[in-house]
Amino acid sequence: MIKRHLAIALSAIITAMSLAFPATASAQTTTQIDKIRAEVQVLAASKDLQVQVKFRDDTKLKGYIDSVDPVSFKLRDPKNGTSQSIAYSEVESVSKASSGISTKTWLIVGGIAAGAITTWLIVKPAVCDGGAQTRGVC
């Protein structure tokens, strides 16, 4: 009787664990590798275009594509100029690197500009007394 309850409990625990912790390592199909190879070839057409490579382990690397081979491509580091060979099977995605100015920066600059314009529209009439004064900013 105890063995039966233990076997049922063990089966339930193993089933729950397999559902809670799915396998994270999945093999890439040849269509995914071909898609990445095509992206690399398109981005390699422009030698002065910086790309960002995201690997399957979620690490990222930026650089310039030097050469494209059937199984791998070479990425040149922009800081020290060294090249390293990267296999397509290691890559999750390849994209054009960001321009450097983020959306957050644009929102901050826009907020500052809106604040300056609002301040000018509110403070100027109060300081200038409706246009009666001719000194300073009036």
Secondary structure, DSSP 4 states (H G I P E B T S, - for coil): -HHHHHHHHHHHHHHHHHHHS-----PPPHHHHHHHHHHHHHHHTSTT-EEEEEETTS-EEEEEEEEE-SSEEEEE-TTT--EEEEEGGGEEEEEEPP-S--HHHHHHHHHHHHHHHHHHHHHHHHHHGGGT--STT-
